[in-house]
């Protein structure tokens, strides 16, 4: 709608907003995958500690899945 009405300020904001949402969903899914690998609901104390150490080293910025290709992993 903002594109059709040539409301470029709103258009740019929405593009940024959607990109942020995709990045956050990617991060959340990666965290869930790591928790499943570590033991899921039966996560042991050692696995939790290891997961915590791994998370400490994880960068704050995540790349969206659609931005990753075989040439650009």
N, C-alpha and C positions, 0 to 999 in steps of 0.2 A: 504494500500500500504506500509506504514512504517512497519507494522507487517510482511508482506510477505518479505520485504527486510531486516528485522532484524535491522531496524534503531530505536533502543530503546530510544534514546534521543527524537526523534520526536514523537514516540509512547507515551511516558510519558507526553510530553507537550500537545499533543492532548487530552489525557484522562483528564488532568487538565482543559484544555480549554473548553471541552464539559461540564464538571461538573460545571464550573463557569457559563456557558450560561444557564444551566438548573436551577441553583439557582437564577439567575437574572430574568428569565422568571417566576419562581414561585413567587418571590417577586412582580413583576409587576402585575401578575394576582391577588394576594392578595390585592394589593392597589386598583386595579380596582373594585374588589368585595366590598371593604369597601366604596368606593365612591358611588357605586350603592346603597348600603344599606343606606348611608347617604342622598340620594336624587338624585343621578345622575346629570343630567344637571341642575336640579332645586335645587341644593344644597344651603341651606339657610346659612346665616352668623353663626347662632348658631351651625348648623350641621358641618360646616367647622371648626369652633373653636374646637368642640368636636373631630373631626377627627384629627386635628392638635395635640391636647393633646394626643390622642391615639397613633399617630405616634411617638411622642416624647419618649414614653415608649417602643416602638418596638425595639427588638434587631437588630443589624446590620446583623447578620447571619440568614439566612433562611434555613430550611431543604427542600430538594427537595421532591416533592410529592411521587416519587417512593421509597424513603427511609423510608417513614412512613408506618407502618403497625398497625394492631389492637393491637399487643403486644408491639409495640414501637411507641406510638403516638407522 
